[in-house]
Amino acid sequence: MAEINHVTLIVDNLEEAARFYEEEMGLEPIPAFVFDYPTAFFRITDSTQLHLSEWEDSRSFRGHLCVRVNDFSEMFWRMKAQGRIDTEPWGKVRRLPDGAMQAFIRDPAGNLIELTSFPGDEIDPKIFEDELYAEGLYVSGRNDFRGYKAENATLYHPPKA
């Protein structure tokens, strides 16, 4: 069995990015190794971490980290007010077929973060009337249906017994 221990995001200003993940995303800073380059570690869960490293690398346009947030509605309105919602790579804010909400934001360094909710979470009905919301799944227009797909797919699979 394998599990994700951490995800590393490359940022161009460690202090600004660390403030965002601590203050806006609510992640807890934890001690990092004493590397000879700027880095900050954060706890996501008891077994999963986010690592930030400051480099001058180029960024991916669509690659992203997905984070389930406790209050999707509050996060949506806050990120919209900050101009962080990015509809270019994966389209508008949506309710997925399993009922989970989905929005994509950019952190201060330009990394793409997907925000999601649990399928049954209460969502502010005003979001469904917002210009950033669209019904249905994102459609790329590529018409290439390869991969492992199902009509009853979900982001939230129960652990194997």
Rosetta constraint file for C-alpha pairs under 8 A:
AtomPair CA 4 CA 48 HARMONIC 6.47 0.50
AtomPair CA 5 CA 47 HARMONIC 6.20 0.50
AtomPair CA 5 CA 48 HARMONIC 4.80 0.50
AtomPair CA 5 CA 49 HARMONIC 6.23 0.50
AtomPair CA 6 CA 48 HARMONIC 5.34 0.50
AtomPair CA 6 CA 49 HARMONIC 4.43 0.50
AtomPair CA 6 CA 50 HARMONIC 5.44 0.50
AtomPair CA 6 CA 51 HARMONIC 6.76 0.50
AtomPair CA 7 CA 49 HARMONIC 6.57 0.50
AtomPair CA 7 CA 50 HARMONIC 5.11 0.50
AtomPair CA 7 CA 51 HARMONIC 6.04 0.50
AtomPair CA 7 CA 65 HARMONIC 7.81 0.50
AtomPair CA 8 CA 50 HARMONIC 5.95 0.50
AtomPair CA 8 CA 51 HARMONIC 4.48 0.50
AtomPair CA 8 CA 52 HARMONIC 5.65 0.50
AtomPair CA 8 CA 53 HARMONIC 7.08 0.50
AtomPair CA 9 CA 50 HARMONIC 7.56 0.50
AtomPair CA 9 CA 51 HARMONIC 6.28 0.50
AtomPair CA 9 CA 52 HARMONIC 5.07 0.50
AtomPair CA 9 CA 53 HARMONIC 6.43 0.50
AtomPair CA 9 CA 111 HARMONIC 7.19 0.50
AtomPair CA 10 CA 52 HARMONIC 5.91 0.50
AtomPair CA 10 CA 53 HARMONIC 5.06 0.50
AtomPair CA 10 CA 54 HARMONIC 5.73 0.50
AtomPair CA 10 CA 55 HARMONIC 6.14 0.50
AtomPair CA 10 CA 57 HARMONIC 7.09 0.50
AtomPair CA 10 CA 59 HARMONIC 7.84 0.50
AtomPair CA 10 CA 109 HARMONIC 7.73 0.50
AtomPair CA 10 CA 111 HARMONIC 7.71 0.50
AtomPair CA 11 CA 17 HARMONIC 6.79 0.50
AtomPair CA 11 CA 52 HARMONIC 6.57 0.50
AtomPair CA 11 CA 53 HARMONIC 5.98 0.50
AtomPair CA 11 CA 54 HARMONIC 4.79 0.50
AtomPair CA 11 CA 55 HARMONIC 6.23 0.50
AtomPair CA 11 CA 56 HARMONIC 7.67 0.50
AtomPair CA 11 CA 108 HARMONIC 7.93 0.50
AtomPair CA 11 CA 109 HARMONIC 4.96 0.50
AtomPair CA 11 CA 110 HARMONIC 7.81 0.50
AtomPair CA 11 CA 111 HARMONIC 7.68 0.50
AtomPair CA 12 CA 54 HARMONIC 5.25 0.50
AtomPair CA 12 CA 55 HARMONIC 5.83 0.50
AtomPair CA 12 CA 56 HARMONIC 6.11 0.50
AtomPair CA 12 CA 109 HARMONIC 5.68 0.50
AtomPair CA 13 CA 17 HARMONIC 6.21 0.50
AtomPair CA 13 CA 54 HARMONIC 6.28 0.50
AtomPair CA 13 CA 109 HARMONIC 6.91 0.50
AtomPair CA 14 CA 18 HARMONIC 5.85 0.50
AtomPair CA 14 CA 38 HARMONIC 6.65 0.50
AtomPair CA 14 CA 39 HARMONIC 6.88 0.50
AtomPair CA 14 CA 40 HARMONIC 7.54 0.50
AtomPair CA 14 CA 52 HARMONIC 7.14 0.50
AtomPair CA 14 CA 53 HARMONIC 6.95 0.50
AtomPair CA 14 CA 54 HARMONIC 5.62 0.50
AtomPair CA 15 CA 19 HARMONIC 6.13 0.50
AtomPair CA 16 CA 20 HARMONIC 6.35 0.50
AtomPair CA 16 CA 108 HARMONIC 6.75 0.50
AtomPair CA 17 CA 21 HARMONIC 6.35 0.50
AtomPair CA 17 CA 52 HARMONIC 7.84 0.50
AtomPair CA 17 CA 107 HARMONIC 6.89 0.50
AtomPair CA 17 CA 108 HARMONIC 5.72 0.50
AtomPair CA 17 CA 109 HARMONIC 6.67 0.50
AtomPair CA 18 CA 22 HARMONIC 6.08 0.50
AtomPair CA 18 CA 40 HARMONIC 6.87 0.50
AtomPair CA 18 CA 52 HARMONIC 7.50 0.50
AtomPair CA 19 CA 23 HARMONIC 5.65 0.50
AtomPair CA 19 CA 24 HARMONIC 7.62 0.50
AtomPair CA 20 CA 24 HARMONIC 5.11 0.50
AtomPair CA 20 CA 25 HARMONIC 6.61 0.50
AtomPair CA 20 CA 107 HARMONIC 7.20 0.50
AtomPair CA 20 CA 108 HARMONIC 7.32 0.50
AtomPair CA 21 CA 25 HARMONIC 4.79 0.50
AtomPair CA 21 CA 26 HARMONIC 6.31 0.50
AtomPair CA 21 CA 27 HARMONIC 5.80 0.50
AtomPair CA 22 CA 26 HARMONIC 4.88 0.50
AtomPair CA 22 CA 27 HARMONIC 4.78 0.50
AtomPair CA 22 CA 28 HARMONIC 6.18 0.50
AtomPair CA 22 CA 29 HARMONIC 6.91 0.50
AtomPair CA 23 CA 27 HARMONIC 7.53 0.50
AtomPair CA 27 CA 42 HARMONIC 5.98 0.50
AtomPair CA 27 CA 43 HARMONIC 6.11 0.50
AtomPair CA 27 CA 44 HARMONIC 6.27 0.50
AtomPair CA 28 CA 42 HARMONIC 5.32 0.50
AtomPair CA 28 CA 43 HARMONIC 5.32 0.50
AtomPair CA 28 CA 44 HARMONIC 7.49 0.50
AtomPair CA 29 CA 40 HARMONIC 7.35 0.50
AtomPair CA 29 CA 41 HARMONIC 5.89 0.50
AtomPair CA 29 CA 42 HARMONIC 4.32 0.50
AtomPair CA 29 CA 43 HARMONIC 6.38 0.50
AtomPair CA 30 CA 40 HARMONIC 7.75 0.50
AtomPair CA 30 CA 41 HARMONIC 5.46 0.50
AtomPair CA 30 CA 42 HARMONIC 5.27 0.50
AtomPair CA 30 CA 43 HARMONIC 6.43 0.50
AtomPair CA 31 CA 40 HARMONIC 7.59 0.50
AtomPair CA 31 CA 41 HARMONIC 6.39 0.50
AtomPair CA 32 CA 39 HARMONIC 7.25 0.50
AtomPair CA 32 CA 40 HARMONIC 6.11 0.50
AtomPair CA 32 CA 41 HARMONIC 5.50 0.50
AtomPair CA 35 CA 39 HARMONIC 7.42 0.50
AtomPair CA 37 CA 53 HARMONIC 7.46 0.50
AtomPair CA 37 CA 54 HARMONIC 7.16 0.50
AtomPair CA 38 CA 53 HARMONIC 5.83 0.50
AtomPair CA 38 CA 54 HARMONIC 5.42 0.50
AtomPair CA 39 CA 51 HARMONIC 7.03 0.50
AtomPair CA 39 CA 52 HARMONIC 5.33 0.50
AtomPair CA 39 CA 53 HARMONIC 4.37 0.50
AtomPair CA 39 CA 54 HARMONIC 6.33 0.50
AtomPair CA 40 CA 51 HARMONIC 5.81 0.50
AtomPair CA 40 CA 52 HARMONIC 5.15 0.50
AtomPair CA 40 CA 53 HARMONIC 6.74 0.50
AtomPair CA 41 CA 49 HARMONIC 6.80 0.50
AtomPair CA 41 CA 50 HARMONIC 5.77 0.50
AtomPair CA 41 CA 51 HARMONIC 4.48 0.50
AtomPair CA 41 CA 52 HARMONIC 6.32 0.50
AtomPair CA 42 CA 49 HARMONIC 5.52 0.50
AtomPair CA 42 CA 50 HARMONIC 5.08 0.50
AtomPair CA 42 CA 51 HARMONIC 6.37 0.50
AtomPair CA 43 CA 48 HARMONIC 6.43 0.50
AtomPair CA 43 CA 49 HARMONIC 4.66 0.50
AtomPair CA 43 CA 50 HARMONIC 6.46 0.50
AtomPair CA 44 CA 48 HARMONIC 5.40 0.50
AtomPair CA 44 CA 49 HARMONIC 5.10 0.50
AtomPair CA 44 CA 50 HARMONIC 6.58 0.50
AtomPair CA 45 CA 49 HARMONIC 6.87 0.50
AtomPair CA 59 CA 110 HARMONIC 7.18 0.50
AtomPair CA 59 CA 111 HARMONIC 6.73 0.50
AtomPair CA 60 CA 111 HARMONIC 7.43 0.50
AtomPair CA 61 CA 89 HARMONIC 6.58 0.50
AtomPair CA 61 CA 112 HARMONIC 7.42 0.50
AtomPair CA 62 CA 89 HARMONIC 5.44 0.50
AtomPair CA 62 CA 90 HARMONIC 7.32 0.50
AtomPair CA 62 CA 112 HARMONIC 7.00 0.50
AtomPair CA 63 CA 112 HARMONIC 6.78 0.50
AtomPair CA 64 CA 111 HARMONIC 7.05 0.50
AtomPair CA 64 CA 112 HARMONIC 4.89 0.50
AtomPair CA 64 CA 113 HARMONIC 5.31 0.50
AtomPair CA 64 CA 114 HARMONIC 6.56 0.50
AtomPair CA 65 CA 112 HARMONIC 6.83 0.50
AtomPair CA 65 CA 113 HARMONIC 5.02 0.50
AtomPair CA 65 CA 114 HARMONIC 6.02 0.50
AtomPair CA 66 CA 113 HARMONIC 5.76 0.50
AtomPair CA 66 CA 114 HARMONIC 4.35 0.50
AtomPair CA 66 CA 115 HARMONIC 5.86 0.50
AtomPair CA 66 CA 116 HARMONIC 7.10 0.50
AtomPair CA 67 CA 113 HARMONIC 7.20 0.50
AtomPair CA 67 CA 114 HARMONIC 6.11 0.50
AtomPair CA 67 CA 115 HARMONIC 5.15 0.50
AtomPair CA 67 CA 116 HARMONIC 6.18 0.50
AtomPair CA 68 CA 115 HARMONIC 5.79 0.50
AtomPair CA 68 CA 116 HARMONIC 4.61 0.50
AtomPair CA 68 CA 117 HARMONIC 5.33 0.50
AtomPair CA 68 CA 118 HARMONIC 7.25 0.50
AtomPair CA 69 CA 75 HARMONIC 7.71 0.50
AtomPair CA 69 CA 115 HARMONIC 6.50 0.50
AtomPair CA 69 CA 116 HARMONIC 6.17 0.50
AtomPair CA 69 CA 117 HARMONIC 5.90 0.50
AtomPair CA 70 CA 117 HARMONIC 7.06 0.50
AtomPair CA 71 CA 75 HARMONIC 6.30 0.50
AtomPair CA 71 CA 117 HARMONIC 7.45 0.50
AtomPair CA 72 CA 76 HARMONIC 5.95 0.50
AtomPair CA 72 CA 101 HARMONIC 7.47 0.50
AtomPair CA 72 CA 115 HARMONIC 7.49 0.50
AtomPair CA 72 CA 116 HARMONIC 6.80 0.50
AtomPair CA 72 CA 117 HARMONIC 5.82 0.50
AtomPair CA 72 CA 123 HARMONIC 6.98 0.50
AtomPair CA 73 CA 77 HARMONIC 6.33 0.50
AtomPair CA 73 CA 123 HARMONIC 5.68 0.50
AtomPair CA 73 CA 124 HARMONIC 5.64 0.50
AtomPair CA 73 CA 127 HARMONIC 7.47 0.50
AtomPair CA 74 CA 78 HARMONIC 6.19 0.50
AtomPair CA 75 CA 79 HARMONIC 5.95 0.50
AtomPair CA 76 CA 80 HARMONIC 5.99 0.50
AtomPair CA 76 CA 103 HARMONIC 7.60 0.50
AtomPair CA 77 CA 81 HARMONIC 6.13 0.50
AtomPair CA 78 CA 82 HARMONIC 6.37 0.50
AtomPair CA 79 CA 83 HARMONIC 6.18 0.50
AtomPair CA 79 CA 84 HARMONIC 5.22 0.50
AtomPair CA 79 CA 85 HARMONIC 6.15 0.50
AtomPair CA 79 CA 105 HARMONIC 7.28 0.50
AtomPair CA 80 CA 84 HARMONIC 6.01 0.50
AtomPair CA 80 CA 85 HARMONIC 5.80 0.50
AtomPair CA 84 CA 105 HARMONIC 5.09 0.50
AtomPair CA 84 CA 106 HARMONIC 5.44 0.50
AtomPair CA 84 CA 107 HARMONIC 7.30 0.50
AtomPair CA 85 CA 103 HARMONIC 7.14 0.50
AtomPair CA 85 CA 104 HARMONIC 5.73 0.50
AtomPair CA 85 CA 105 HARMONIC 4.28 0.50
AtomPair CA 85 CA 106 HARMONIC 6.65 0.50
AtomPair CA 86 CA 91 HARMONIC 7.87 0.50
AtomPair CA 86 CA 92 HARMONIC 7.87 0.50
AtomPair CA 86 CA 104 HARMONIC 5.63 0.50
AtomPair CA 86 CA 105 HARMONIC 5.26 0.50
AtomPair CA 86 CA 106 HARMONIC 6.60 0.50
AtomPair CA 87 CA 91 HARMONIC 4.39 0.50
AtomPair CA 87 CA 92 HARMONIC 4.91 0.50
AtomPair CA 87 CA 93 HARMONIC 7.50 0.50
AtomPair CA 87 CA 104 HARMONIC 6.86 0.50
AtomPair CA 87 CA 132 HARMONIC 7.76 0.50
AtomPair CA 90 CA 104 HARMONIC 7.57 0.50
AtomPair CA 90 CA 138 HARMONIC 6.39 0.50
AtomPair CA 91 CA 138 HARMONIC 5.91 0.50
AtomPair CA 92 CA 103 HARMONIC 7.03 0.50
AtomPair CA 92 CA 132 HARMONIC 5.48 0.50
AtomPair CA 92 CA 133 HARMONIC 5.41 0.50
AtomPair CA 92 CA 134 HARMONIC 5.72 0.50
AtomPair CA 92 CA 138 HARMONIC 7.74 0.50
AtomPair CA 93 CA 101 HARMONIC 7.50 0.50
AtomPair CA 93 CA 102 HARMONIC 5.65 0.50
AtomPair CA 93 CA 103 HARMONIC 4.60 0.50
AtomPair CA 93 CA 104 HARMONIC 7.31 0.50
AtomPair CA 93 CA 132 HARMONIC 5.88 0.50
AtomPair CA 93 CA 133 HARMONIC 4.60 0.50
AtomPair CA 93 CA 134 HARMONIC 6.17 0.50
AtomPair CA 94 CA 101 HARMONIC 5.80 0.50
AtomPair CA 94 CA 102 HARMONIC 5.30 0.50
AtomPair CA 94 CA 103 HARMONIC 6.76 0.50
AtomPair CA 94 CA 133 HARMONIC 5.88 0.50
AtomPair CA 94 CA 134 HARMONIC 5.62 0.50
AtomPair CA 94 CA 135 HARMONIC 6.04 0.50
AtomPair CA 94 CA 136 HARMONIC 6.81 0.50
AtomPair CA 94 CA 137 HARMONIC 7.16 0.50
AtomPair CA 95 CA 99 HARMONIC 5.77 0.50
AtomPair CA 95 CA 100 HARMONIC 5.70 0.50
AtomPair CA 95 CA 101 HARMONIC 4.39 0.50
AtomPair CA 95 CA 102 HARMONIC 6.19 0.50
AtomPair CA 95 CA 135 HARMONIC 6.99 0.50
AtomPair CA 95 CA 136 HARMONIC 7.15 0.50
AtomPair CA 95 CA 137 HARMONIC 7.99 0.50
AtomPair CA 96 CA 100 HARMONIC 5.36 0.50
AtomPair CA 96 CA 101 HARMONIC 6.01 0.50
AtomPair CA 96 CA 102 HARMONIC 6.97 0.50
AtomPair CA 96 CA 136 HARMONIC 7.05 0.50
AtomPair CA 96 CA 137 HARMONIC 6.53 0.50
AtomPair CA 97 CA 136 HARMONIC 7.70 0.50
AtomPair CA 97 CA 137 HARMONIC 7.76 0.50
AtomPair CA 97 CA 152 HARMONIC 7.61 0.50
AtomPair CA 97 CA 153 HARMONIC 7.69 0.50
AtomPair CA 97 CA 154 HARMONIC 7.58 0.50
AtomPair CA 98 CA 119 HARMONIC 5.92 0.50
AtomPair CA 98 CA 152 HARMONIC 7.24 0.50
AtomPair CA 98 CA 153 HARMONIC 6.92 0.50
AtomPair CA 98 CA 154 HARMONIC 5.36 0.50
AtomPair CA 98 CA 155 HARMONIC 7.67 0.50
AtomPair CA 99 CA 118 HARMONIC 7.55 0.50
AtomPair CA 99 CA 119 HARMONIC 4.15 0.50
AtomPair CA 99 CA 120 HARMONIC 6.51 0.50
AtomPair CA 100 CA 116 HARMONIC 6.36 0.50
AtomPair CA 100 CA 117 HARMONIC 5.16 0.50
AtomPair CA 100 CA 118 HARMONIC 5.21 0.50
AtomPair CA 100 CA 119 HARMONIC 3.85 0.50
AtomPair CA 100 CA 120 HARMONIC 7.12 0.50
AtomPair CA 100 CA 121 HARMONIC 7.66 0.50
AtomPair CA 100 CA 155 HARMONIC 7.75 0.50
AtomPair CA 101 CA 115 HARMONIC 7.79 0.50
AtomPair CA 101 CA 116 HARMONIC 5.17 0.50
AtomPair CA 101 CA 117 HARMONIC 5.26 0.50
AtomPair CA 101 CA 118 HARMONIC 7.51 0.50
AtomPair CA 101 CA 119 HARMONIC 7.19 0.50
AtomPair CA 102 CA 114 HARMONIC 6.71 0.50
AtomPair CA 102 CA 115 HARMONIC 5.67 0.50
AtomPair CA 102 CA 116 HARMONIC 4.70 0.50
AtomPair CA 102 CA 117 HARMONIC 7.18 0.50
AtomPair CA 103 CA 114 HARMONIC 5.66 0.50
AtomPair CA 103 CA 115 HARMONIC 5.18 0.50
AtomPair CA 103 CA 116 HARMONIC 6.66 0.50
AtomPair CA 104 CA 112 HARMONIC 6.60 0.50
AtomPair CA 104 CA 113 HARMONIC 5.58 0.50
AtomPair CA 104 CA 114 HARMONIC 4.40 0.50
AtomPair CA 104 CA 115 HARMONIC 6.05 0.50
AtomPair CA 105 CA 112 HARMONIC 5.79 0.50
AtomPair CA 105 CA 113 HARMONIC 5.26 0.50
AtomPair CA 105 CA 114 HARMONIC 6.39 0.50
AtomPair CA 105 CA 115 HARMONIC 7.49 0.50
AtomPair CA 106 CA 110 HARMONIC 5.07 0.50
AtomPair CA 106 CA 111 HARMONIC 5.35 0.50
AtomPair CA 106 CA 112 HARMONIC 4.73 0.50
AtomPair CA 106 CA 113 HARMONIC 6.04 0.50
AtomPair CA 107 CA 111 HARMONIC 5.40 0.50
AtomPair CA 107 CA 112 HARMONIC 6.68 0.50
AtomPair CA 107 CA 113 HARMONIC 7.18 0.50
AtomPair CA 117 CA 121 HARMONIC 6.43 0.50
AtomPair CA 118 CA 156 HARMONIC 7.73 0.50
AtomPair CA 123 CA 127 HARMONIC 7.61 0.50
AtomPair CA 124 CA 128 HARMONIC 7.90 0.50
AtomPair CA 125 CA 129 HARMONIC 7.29 0.50
AtomPair CA 126 CA 130 HARMONIC 6.39 0.50
AtomPair CA 127 CA 133 HARMONIC 6.67 0.50
AtomPair CA 128 CA 133 HARMONIC 5.83 0.50
AtomPair CA 128 CA 134 HARMONIC 7.61 0.50
AtomPair CA 129 CA 133 HARMONIC 6.88 0.50
AtomPair CA 149 CA 153 HARMONIC 7.09 0.50
